[in-house]
Amino acid sequence: MSEGENRRDSTYLFESMPVPQALLRMAIPTIASQLITLIYNIADTWFIGRTNNPYMVAAASLVLTVYMLCVAISNLFGVGGGTLAVRRMGTGDREQARKVSSLSFVMALGASLVFSLLCLVFSGPLLRFIGASENTFDYAREYLMVVVVLGGPFAVMSQVMSNFVRNVGHSREAGFGLGMGGVLNVILDPLFMFVILPDGRQVLGAAIATMLSNVVTLIYFLAVYRKLRGEGILELPRRIEKIPAASMRELFAVGLPAAAGILLFDVNNMVLLRLMSSYGDAALAAVGIVLKAERLPLNIGIGICLGMTPLVAYNYASGDRERMLDFFRTARLAGVVCAVISVVLYRLNAASIIRIFIEDPETVRLGTLFLQRRCYATPFMFLSFQMNHYMQGLGCGRESFLMTVIRQLCLNMPLLFLLNALFGAMGIVTAQMTADILNVIASYVIYGLVKKRLGID
C-alpha cells in the first residue's frame, strides 16, 4: 500500500467509518493480542503448576508484580506519547507527531535500562519486600534476573512500539506482534522447562521462554517501524528530537497517570500478596492463580479501552465531539456486557479454572473460594479502566491521575488492610470489588466536572 493510501485509510478510520465498525477494527486485534499476551503470562503459571509445587507457583506470582513495573514504564511513554501523537494527527500536525514518537522511543529505552540495573543491584531487598519466603526466594530470584533484569528492556520497548503502531491506526499490526510473542512463549515454555533444562529448574525455563519471546516481539516491531516509515510518523530515532515544552508537559500529564495506574495497581497487588502470605504458601499460590485467571475478562476490557482511546483522542482534537462520545458509549456497553458474562462463568466454573493450574487440594479449595468472591469486581473494574482511558484520550492528565489516586491509594489499599483485619483472607479478596464500586461513583462525578469545563454535552 502506498504512503497516500495508508494516510487515506487512517483518516477514514478516524473520521468517517461507522462508529461500531471503527471500534471493532481497532479493538478486535487489540483484544486478540491482549488475550494471547494473557495466555503467555498464564502459561508460565500453568506449566510451573504441572510440577505441583506451590513454592514455584508462588515465586512466579511474586515476580509478576515486579515485571508489571516494566508495563508502567511502557505506559509512561507509550500511552503518554501515543495519545499525544494521535492528538497532533487530529490537528493535522504530522511532523510534531513524528517528533513525539521518536523522543518517546529514546526516553523509554533509557528508563528501561535504568530500571533493570536497579533490580539487579537491589534484588535481595526487593524480593524480601514483596513477600518471598525461604521456600520461594531462590526461585523468585532466578525468575527476576532473567525476565526483568535481562529481559525488561525488550518487554518495555515492544510495548511502547505497539502502542504507537496501534495509535496511528495500525491496530492489526500491533495486535499481531504482541500475539506472535505470546504464541512463541507458549511454545518455548515446555521446551525450556521440561526438555532443555534439568528437573527442578522449571522456573528458570519459564523465565528464559518469556525473555526470548519479548526479544522476538521487539524485532518484529522494529521491522514494522521500518515498513511504516513512509507515513512520516513512525521511524527509529536518529537523534534526540526536541519538542515544545507544552508538548512535553502534555506527554507526561497523560503518561504519568497511565504509569501510576499500573504502578499503584502493582503496589496494591504486592500488598495483597504480602498480606495473603501470612496465611501460608497455599493461600499465596491460590491468590496468585486467581490474579491471573481474572485477567481474561479484564484484558478483554483493556483491549476495548485501548481500541477506544486513539479514536476518542483524534476526534476530540479534530472537534467532532459527537463522534467522540459515540465511541465512548459504544465501548462502555461492550465492556460491561463482557464483564457480566464473565462473572456468571467464573461463579459456575471456579474450581475447574483453578484445577487448570494446579491439583494441590488445599490450593484448589482456597482458589475456588477466592475466585468466586473476587469475580464480582470485574464490571466495576472495567468501568474504572474505561473512564481513566477516556480521560487520557481527552488529554486530561490531572483528572486521570486523581482517579488513579482515589482508586488505589484512597480506596483499595486502605480497604485491603481494613477488610483483612475484619474478615481475614476473604476480606483481602473482597477489597477490590468494594474499592471499585466506590471509585466508579467518584470517577463519574469527576467526569461531570470535566464535561462542564470542556463543553461536552
C-alpha positions in Angstrom: 0.0 0.0 0.0 1.4 3.4 -0.9 2.0 6.3 1.5 -1.0 8.2 0.2 -3.3 5.1 0.5 -2.1 4.5 4.1 -2.9 8.0 5.1 -6.4 8.0 3.4 -7.2 4.7 5.1 -6.2 6.0 8.5 -8.2 9.2 8.0 -11.3 7.3 7.0 -10.9 5.1 10.1 -10.7 8.1 12.5 -13.2 10.5 10.8 -15.8 8.6 8.7 -16.0 4.9 9.3 -19.2 3.9 11.2 -18.5 4.0 15.0 -19.1 0.3 15.7 -17.1 -0.8 12.7 -14.2 1.6 13.6 -14.2 0.5 17.2 -14.2 -3.2 16.1 -11.4 -2.6 13.7 -9.3 -1.0 16.4 -10.4 -3.2 19.3 -10.5 -6.7 17.9 -6.8 -7.0 17.1 -6.0 -5.4 20.4 -8.3 -7.8 22.3 -6.8 -10.7 20.5 -3.2 -9.6 21.4 -4.3 -8.9 25.0 -5.7 -12.4 25.2 -2.7 -14.0 23.7 -0.4 -12.0 25.9 -2.6 -13.2 28.8 -2.1 -16.7 27.6 1.6 -16.5 27.7 1.5 -14.8 31.1 -0.7 -17.6 32.3 1.4 -20.2 30.5 4.3 -19.7 32.9 2.0 -20.3 35.9 0.2 -23.3 34.2 3.4 -25.0 33.2 5.1 -24.3 36.5 1.9 -25.7 38.1 2.5 -29.0 36.4 5.3 -29.5 38.9 2.5 -29.4 41.6 5.0 -27.3 43.6 3.2 -24.3 45.3 6.6 -22.7 46.1 7.4 -22.4 42.4 3.9 -21.0 41.6 4.1 -18.5 44.4 7.6 -17.3 43.3 6.5 -16.7 39.7 3.4 -14.8 41.0 5.5 -12.6 43.3 7.9 -11.6 40.5 5.0 -10.8 38.2 4.4 -7.7 40.4 7.9 -6.5 39.6 7.5 -7.3 35.9 4.4 -5.2 35.9 6.6 -2.2 36.7 8.0 -2.7 33.2 4.5 -2.2 31.9 4.3 1.0 34.0 7.4 2.4 32.2 5.9 1.4 28.8 2.7 3.2 29.7 4.5 6.4 30.7 6.0 6.8 27.2 3.7 4.6 25.1 0.4 5.9 26.4 1.6 9.4 27.1 3.5 9.8 23.8 1.0 7.7 21.8 -2.1 9.7 22.8 -0.2 13.0 22.3 0.9 11.9 18.8 -2.6 11.0 17.7 -4.0 14.3 19.0 -1.3 16.1 16.9 -2.5 14.0 14.0 -6.1 15.1 14.7 -4.9 18.8 14.3 -3.0 17.9 11.1 0.5 18.4 12.6 2.1 15.1 11.5 5.7 16.5 11.9 5.1 17.0 15.6 3.5 13.6 15.8 6.8 12.1 14.3 8.9 14.0 16.8 6.8 12.9 19.8 7.1 9.3 18.6 10.9 9.5 18.2 11.5 11.2 21.6 9.2 8.7 23.4 11.3 5.8 22.0 14.6 7.3 23.3 13.2 8.1 26.8 11.6 4.7 27.1 14.8 2.9 26.3 16.8 4.9 28.8 14.2 4.4 31.6 14.0 0.6 31.0 17.8 0.2 31.2 17.9 2.2 34.5 15.1 0.1 35.9 16.8 -3.2 35.0 20.0 -2.0 36.7 18.2 -1.1 39.9 16.5 -4.5 40.0 19.9 -6.1 39.7 21.5 -4.1 42.4 18.7 -4.4 44.9 17.3 -7.8 44.0 17.6 -9.2 47.5 15.8 -6.5 49.5 13.2 -6.2 46.7 12.3 -9.9 46.8 12.0 -9.8 50.6 9.8 -6.7 50.4 7.3 -8.4 48.1 7.0 -11.4 50.3 9.5 -14.0 49.2 9.9 -16.7 51.9 12.8 -19.1 52.4 10.9 -21.6 50.3 10.3 -19.2 47.4 13.3 -16.9 47.4 15.7 -18.8 45.1 13.0 -19.5 42.6 11.9 -15.8 42.6 15.5 -14.6 42.2 16.2 -16.6 39.1 12.9 -15.6 37.5 13.6 -11.9 38.3 17.1 -12.0 36.9 16.0 -13.3 33.5 12.6 -11.8 33.0 13.2 -8.3 34.5 17.0 -7.7 34.7 17.9 -9.2 31.3 14.5 -9.1 29.5 12.9 -5.9 30.9 14.1 -3.5 28.2 12.9 -5.8 25.4 9.5 -6.0 27.1 9.2 -2.2 27.6 10.3 -1.3 24.1 8.0 -3.8 22.4 5.0 -2.5 24.4 5.9 1.2 23.7 6.2 0.5 19.9 3.0 -1.5 19.9 1.2 1.5 21.5 2.4 3.8 18.8 1.7 1.4 15.9 -1.9 1.0 17.2 -2.5 4.7 18.0 -1.7 5.8 14.4 -4.3 3.4 13.1 -2.5 0.1 12.5 -4.2 -2.0 15.2 -3.9 -5.2 13.2 0.0 -5.0 13.0 0.2 -4.1 16.7 -2.1 -6.9 17.7 -0.2 -9.4 15.6 3.1 -8.5 17.1 2.0 -9.0 20.7 0.1 -12.1 19.8 3.0 -13.6 18.0 5.1 -13.1 21.1 2.5 -14.8 23.2 2.3 -17.8 20.9 6.1 -18.2 20.9 6.2 -18.0 24.7 3.7 -20.9 24.9 5.8 -23.0 22.5 9.1 -22.2 24.3 7.8 -22.8 27.8 7.6 -26.6 27.8 10.8 -26.8 25.6 13.0 -25.0 28.2 11.1 -26.2 31.3 10.9 -29.9 30.6 13.4 -30.7 27.7 16.4 -28.4 27.8 16.8 -27.7 31.5 17.0 -30.4 34.2 14.2 -31.1 36.7 13.9 -28.5 39.4 14.8 -25.6 37.0 11.3 -25.1 35.7 11.0 -21.6 36.9 14.3 -20.7 35.1 13.0 -22.3 32.0 9.8 -20.3 32.1 11.8 -17.1 32.6 14.0 -17.8 29.6 11.0 -18.5 27.4 9.4 -15.2 28.4 12.5 -13.2 27.7 13.1 -14.8 24.3 9.5 -14.1 23.2 9.9 -10.5 24.2 13.2 -10.3 22.2 11.4 -11.7 19.1 8.5 -9.3 19.5 10.8 -6.3 19.6 12.5 -7.4 16.4 9.1 -7.7 14.8 8.1 -4.1 15.8 11.5 -2.8 14.6 10.5 -4.3 11.2 7.1 -2.7 11.4 8.5 0.7 12.1 10.8 0.3 9.1 7.8 -0.7 6.9 5.6 2.3 8.1 8.3 5.0 8.0 6.9 6.3 4.7 3.9 7.7 6.6 6.3 10.1 8.3 5.2 9.4 11.9 6.8 6.2 13.0 10.5 6.0 12.5 13.5 4.8 14.5 15.3 7.8 16.1 18.5 9.0 14.5 18.9 11.9 17.0 17.2 13.1 20.2 14.3 15.3 19.0 13.2 18.5 20.6 9.5 19.2 21.2 7.9 22.3 22.7 7.7 22.4 26.5 3.9 22.4 26.3 4.0 19.1 24.3 6.4 17.6 26.9 4.0 18.6 29.6 1.1 17.0 27.7 3.1 13.8 27.3 3.8 13.5 31.0 0.4 14.8 32.0 -1.1 11.7 30.4 1.8 9.3 30.7 2.4 9.7 34.4 -1.2 8.8 35.4 -1.1 5.9 33.0 2.2 4.7 34.6 0.9 5.5 38.1 -2.2 3.4 37.4 -0.1 0.3 36.7 2.4 1.2 39.4 -0.2 1.7 42.1 -2.2 -1.4 40.9 1.1 -3.3 41.2 1.9 -1.9 44.6 -1.6 -2.9 45.7 -1.0 -6.4 44.4 2.3 -6.5 46.3 0.4 -5.5 49.5 -2.3 -8.1 48.7 0.3 -10.9 48.2 2.2 -9.7 51.3 -1.0 -9.9 53.4 -2.0 -13.2 51.9 1.4 -14.7 52.6 0.6 -14.6 56.3 -2.0 -17.3 55.7 0.5 -19.7 54.2 2.1 -20.6 50.9 -1.0 -22.5 49.7 -3.1 -19.3 50.1 -0.4 -17.3 48.4 -0.3 -19.7 45.5 -4.1 -19.7 45.3 -4.5 -15.9 45.1 -1.6 -15.7 42.6 -3.6 -18.1 40.3 -6.8 -16.0 40.9 -5.0 -12.8 39.9 -4.0 -14.4 36.6 -7.3 -16.1 36.0 -9.3 -12.9 36.4 -7.1 -11.2 33.7 -9.2 -12.9 31.0 -12.2 -10.5 31.2 -10.0 -7.6 32.3 -7.8 -8.0 29.3 -10.8 -8.0 27.0 -11.9 -4.8 28.7 -8.5 -3.3 28.4 -8.4 -4.2 24.7 -11.7 -2.4 24.2 -10.3 0.7 26.1 -7.1 0.7 24.1 -9.0 0.5 20.9 -11.3 3.3 22.0 -8.6 5.8 23.2 -7.0 6.9 19.9 -10.4 7.2 18.3 -11.5 9.5 21.2 -8.2 11.4 21.1 -8.3 12.1 17.4 -12.0 13.2 17.3 -11.6 15.4 20.4 -8.6 17.1 18.8 -10.4 17.5 15.4 -13.5 18.9 17.1 -16.0 16.1 16.3 -17.4 15.8 19.9 -20.5 13.8 18.9 -18.4 11.1 17.2 -16.1 11.1 20.2 -19.0 10.5 22.6 -20.3 7.7 20.4 -17.0 5.8 20.7 -17.1 6.3 24.5 -20.7 5.0 24.8 -20.3 2.0 22.4 -17.1 0.9 24.2 -18.8 1.1 27.6 -21.7 -1.0 26.6 -19.5 -3.7 25.0 -17.2 -3.8 28.1 -20.0 -4.1 30.6 -21.7 -6.9 28.7 -18.4 -8.9 28.5 -17.7 -8.3 32.2 -21.2 -9.5 33.3 -20.9 -12.7 31.3 -17.5 -13.4 32.9 -19.0 -13.1 36.4 -21.5 -15.8 35.6 -19.0 -18.1 34.1 -16.5 -17.7 36.9 -19.1 -18.3 39.6 -20.1 -21.5 37.9 -16.6 -22.8 37.0 -14.3 -21.5 39.6 -13.0 -24.9 40.8 -12.4 -26.2 37.3 -10.4 -23.0 36.5 -8.1 -23.3 39.5 -7.5 -27.0 38.7 -6.2 -26.0 35.2 -3.2 -24.5 37.1 -2.6 -26.9 40.0 -4.1 -30.1 41.5 -2.9 -29.4 45.1 -6.2 -29.9 47.1 -5.7 -27.0 49.6 -4.7 -24.6 46.8 -7.7 -25.6 44.8 -10.1 -25.2 47.7 -8.8 -21.7 48.6 -8.5 -20.6 45.0 -12.1 -21.6 44.3 -13.4 -19.5 47.3 -11.2 -16.6 46.3 -12.2 -16.5 42.6 -15.9 -16.9 43.4 -15.7 -13.8 45.6 -13.3 -11.7 43.5 -15.0 -12.1 40.2 -17.8 -9.7 41.3 -15.3 -6.8 40.9 -15.0 -7.3 37.1 -17.7 -5.0 35.8 -16.7 -2.2 38.2 -13.0 -2.6 37.3 -13.9 -2.2 33.6 -15.8 1.0 34.3 -12.9 2.4 36.2 -10.4 1.4 33.5 -12.6 2.9 30.7 -13.1 6.2 32.4 -9.4 6.5 33.0 -8.6 5.7 29.4 -11.2 8.2 28.3 -9.5 10.9 30.3 -6.2 10.0 28.7 -7.8 10.4 25.2 -9.1 13.8 26.2 -5.6 14.8 27.5 -7.0 15.3 31.0 -3.9 14.2 32.9 -4.8 15.7 36.2 -8.2 14.1 36.3 -6.8 10.7 35.2 -4.2 10.9 38.0 -6.8 11.9 40.5 -9.0 8.9 39.5 -5.9 6.6 39.9 -5.1 8.0 43.4 -8.6 7.7 44.6 -8.9 4.1 43.3 -5.6 2.8 44.5 -4.4 4.9 47.4 -7.6 6.2 48.9 -9.8 3.1 48.5 -8.1 -0.1 47.5 -5.1 -0.1 49.8 -6.8 1.0 53.0 -9.6 -1.5 52.3 -7.0 -4.3 52.0 -5.8 -3.7 55.5 -9.2 -3.0 56.9 -11.0 -6.0 55.5 -8.0 -8.2 56.2 -8.3 -7.2 59.9 -12.1 -7.8 59.9 -12.5 -10.9 57.7 -9.1 -12.4 57.1 -8.2 -13.9 53.7 -11.7 -13.5 52.3 -11.6 -9.8 53.3 -8.5 -9.4 51.2 -10.1 -10.7 48.0 -13.3 -8.6 48.7 -11.4 -5.3 48.8 -11.1 -4.9 45.1 -14.9 -5.0 44.5 -15.6 -2.6 47.3 -13.0 -0.2 46.2 -14.1 -0.2 42.5 -17.8 0.3 43.3 -16.9 3.5 45.2 -14.4 4.5 42.5 -16.9 4.3 39.7 -19.1 6.7 41.6 -16.2 9.1 42.2 -15.0 8.9 38.6 -18.4 9.8 37.1 -18.6 12.8 39.5 -15.2 13.9 38.2 -16.3 13.3 34.6 -19.3 15.6 35.2 -17.0 18.4 36.1 -14.7 17.7 33.1 -17.8 17.8 30.8 -18.7 21.3 32.0 -15.1 22.6 31.7 -14.6 21.2 28.1 -18.2 22.0 27.0 -19.0 18.3 26.2 -22.8 17.7 26.0 
